[in-house]
Amino acid sequence: MTTLATPPVGRQLDGPLISARGISKSFGGHQVLHDVSLDVRRGEAVCLLGRSGSGKSTFLRCLNLLERAEEGIVMLDGELLGHHVHRGRIHRLPARREAAQRQHLGMVFQQFNLFAHKTVLENVIEAPVKVAGRSRREASAHALELLERVGLAEKVGAYPGQLSGGQQQRVAIARALAMRPKALLFDEPTSALDPEMVNEVLQVIRDLVVDGMTTIIVTHEVGFAREVCDRFVFLQDGRIVEEGPARRLTEGAEHPATRDFLSKVL
């Protein structure tokens, strides 16, 4: 049974863009997240750090409702995600409304998950047309702008099998942006790439951060994250044990686990 905190009433215009409170998640008898709370300001870039199995990816998936937390709430721009309040009680939203909310938190995964039988352009316009109900003409015009932005304007008619891994991931980023999300979640976006393709994807992420896109990033590219992220959040065994400005943590983390981790990856 899901236990939810009572969300604040009304739109929080001056509050964080993303607010997670008391997120707990288990798989079978194994608890992966323990009472995790995090606020992310509009335009902020946050990097989630931690060893494999620390709960980073699960937390991202709970934020955009791909996983259901047993406890806790997530709010985006003052709106409760996945639930609604009626007469003082919290109820789960119907699947259609939940899917509509998910559009506002774009996610880029390790694997590109492009439709192999569709062109680059068709991959990018699929969700705007079929999920958001935009006209094909409007969606195509926006897609062309996004493909130009990620350096793939000349690949609109290509199929995923004709692209490198780095190019496919850049298409995946354009696809996430096509839904006009309020924030982007990156789950180890370069871990499936050959080393020579990593930088082209990181450059796109860097440009998005510079342009003010609110981002939460899980990545092993900690040197890159130190350059572009405002804040590091370190998880251990499903709990946040330390967080703070990226530069400060890399120069003098207080928690032994954070210091040990950073000493091995920087």
ABEGO torsion letter per residue (X at the ends): XBBBBBBBBEBBAABBABBBBGBBBBBEABBABBGBBBBBBBGBBBBBBEBBGAGAAAAAAAAAGABBBABEBBBBGGBBBGBBBBGGBBBBBBAAAAAAAAAABBBBBABAGBBAABBAAAAAAAAAAAAAGBBAAAAAAAAAAAAAAAGAAAAAABBAAABBAAAAAAAAAAAAAAAGBABBBBBGAAAABBAAAAAAAAAAAAAAAAAGBBBBBBBABAAAAAAABABBBBBBGGBBABBEBAAAAAABBABAAAAAAAAAAX
